[in-house]
Amino acid sequence: MAKSKKRPPAPKAVAQDKPTTLKDLLSSDVLEKLKAQADEAKAAEAALKEQQRQQAEEARQAEQKRRDNDFEYLLNNSAMDWKKHK
């Protein structure tokens, strides 16, 4: 049986070897302002989507109400089995 050689542990990377990122260069107050702006943009986008959803729902309800008053539509889409109502 051959002897196994012990390998020395791999040298760990030193934190100073990492490249500098933009986050490291920006001051904390600028970073907080940017985060606040991003949060505001997300909130505005969510509010816009909710408003569009509500408008679509209102339009759908208005169309359904119009159809309920249209005799031709009701006649065409009703069940033709009138024996149930005798």
N, C-alpha and C positions, 0 to 999 in steps of 0.2 A: 504494500500500500504506500502510495507516494505521500510525502508530507505536503500539507496545504500551506501555501504562503499567506501570511496575513498582509492584507492591503492596508495602507495608511488611509485614514478617513479623508474624503474629498474636502479640499479647502472650501470653506463657506464664503459666499460673496459678501463683501463688506458693504454696508449701507451707503457709503460715500461713493461707491462705484456706479450707483444708479444714475441714469440721466435725469436732469432737472426737468420737471414738468411745469406746465403753465400754472397749475394749482399751487405749486410751491412758490412761484414768482409773484402771484397776486397777494395783496394784503387781505387780511381777514374781513375788513369792512367791505371791500370791493366784492369779495367772494359772496358775502351775505347778501349784498344788493343784487347780484346776479341770480342767486337762488330765489330771492323774493320775486324778481321779475319772471323767472321761469314758472314759479307757482301761480302768479297772477295770470300768465298766459294760459296755463292749463285750466285754471278756473274759468277764464273767459271762453275758452273753447268748449268746456263742458256746459256752460250756460247757453252758448249758441246752439249746441246739439240738442239740449233740452227744449229750447224754444222752437227749433225746427220740428222736433218730434211732436210737440203740442200743436203746432200749426197743421201738421199732417193729420193728426188725430181729429182736430176740429173739422178739417176738410172732409175726412172720411165720414164723420157723423152728419155733416150737412148733406153730403151726397146720399147717405142712407135715408135721411129724413125726406129728401126730395123723391127718392124712389118709392118710399112708403105711401106717398100721395099720388103716385102715378099708377092708374088702374091697369094700363097695358102691361107694365112691368110686373105687377102683382099677379095678373092673370097668366102671364107667360112662365112665371117662376113658382106658381103654386102647384101642389100635388094634385094630380088629376083624378084621384080616387075620392069621389064625392060621396060614396056609399058610407064612409066612416061617419059622416055628419048627419045621417038620417035619424 
